[in-house]
Amino acid sequence: MKNPMTKNNYSYIYLLIGFVFLFFFNGRWILPIAAFIAPLFLIRFLRYQKPFIGFLFIVLAGWISNIFIWKGMMPMSGFFYYFLMFMMSLFTALIFLIDRVYSQKFKGIISTFIFPSTYVLMEFIVVSTNPAGSYGTLAHTQTSLPLLQIISVTGIWGVVFVITWTSSIINWLWDYSFQKSKLNLALLIYGIPLFSIILFGQIRLFTDTEDKTVRVASINISKDALHNRFNANIDSLVEKANNNFLTHCVTAAASGAKIVFGIETVISLHKDKENEFIEKAKIVAQKEGIYLGLPMEVIPKGFPKVRPENKIIWISPKGQILYTYHKAKPTPGEGNYGDGIIKYFDSPYGRISSAICFDMDFPGLISQVNNMNIDIMLVPGNDWQEITPYHTYVASVRAIEQGFNMVRAASRGFSASFNFKGQLLSSLDYYKTDDLILYSDIPTKGQKTIYSVLGDYFAWMCIVFLMIISAIFIKRKFEK
């Protein structure tokens, strides 16, 4: 029999393995399997350590890896960046600590639910309160579409639970040296649900989508024009870029597009020029018979003390303004824009809505569409190379959650279209081509999802379970 000191020393191998996989756990070098492996070995490490000492090691391991994996993916630097990386690690390490403490009191298979439920709780708190929304959540590390279909039922919480439950169940089996009786029980309690999730995903993927499609064109800005805007800001060059957008709209319409829009703030102009440009756009929409979305940066007279507007204006084929939507969730430094109310219009091609870039990182904001029966979501975006294509795939998760088809047009990023199952339909990478127009033949009908009806019920189930377990844990402590 191994003495405790031997086990304690041996556990540092588990810490090292977990630490290595943390560099691929999330962020810029994601390997989907690492999200399963890193927690597995970190849990194992902590089982052989005094809780607080092991907790500190995991905080340190997470902090070091976070500094590297999120570099360039978070729009910040200096002290605040390092502090944020530490806080992210601290909250994640707390999950491991809670599992370690509770596992001393609960030995049955029910103990395997503690770690995933705690992880769901922490992510639920972060997503609900974090200025970055769901950006960075564990669910966004996965690329398996059969697994991701569970999002239509549970939201992202189901994927987070499956990942972390896998690590927990393996550790439970490890505690019992993978005894046959425990393996049989795990097969029943864990294996059957996992098989059912994957089977559900496969069936959903193979189920036919709507045959009827509409061609949507999303228009980017040329690299030269973008350079001029960011560096020269010469009015004549910016005006030329604005007019080029309308020229590309005509080209897209000639190629069969019925709906045309652009990347975030593809049109940049001063407030006194806004109405004149909108009138030009109305003429194009009428002449070409298209629904035209104008993502605009409108610079007020009081700039820079007064922040510019970041919005999209939708114009009908009859030249009527359908609605104006202002960006609701600005990235750091942009200022606050809109009232956060999602809008839509009805068309022969389904019910169509828009959100702008970072808005799609917030499940709570997009959940407004629950009762709107949105068929197509059109998203102007603006990224940078370090978050390409990650940020566009983050947005595609909202499509699975809410059951809408989506096109996301990203300046300096990955423009792509997805159906309501998250399947990629078309794409255009800003860094790999000079093409400016992405054509997407999008289904005109979305699909109602269980998640869109019931919301975050699964997260609340995990929270209630944890509350019950905590009550039992406290009761047992007092009984001693």
DAWOZI-V568984 format. One record per helix or strand of 2 or more residues. SS is the DSSP state (H for helix, E for strand). FROM is the first residue (numbers start at 1). LEN is the number of residues. If there is no record, write none. Layout:
((SS & FROM & LEN) (SS & FROM & LEN))
This chain:
((H & 4 & 19) (H & 27 & 3) (H & 34 & 14) (H & 51 & 19) (H & 78 & 25) (H & 109 & 21) (H & 138 & 4) (H & 145 & 4) (H & 151 & 4) (H & 156 & 20) (H & 180 & 27) (E & 213 & 7) (H & 223 & 10) (H & 235 & 20) (E & 259 & 4) (E & 267 & 4) (H & 271 & 18) (E & 291 & 9) (E & 309 & 7) (E & 321 & 6) (E & 344 & 4) (E & 350 & 7) (H & 357 & 5) (H & 363 & 9) (E & 376 & 7) (H & 385 & 3) (H & 390 & 13) (E & 405 & 7) (E & 414 & 5) (E & 424 & 6) (E & 437 & 7) (H & 450 & 5) (H & 457 & 23))
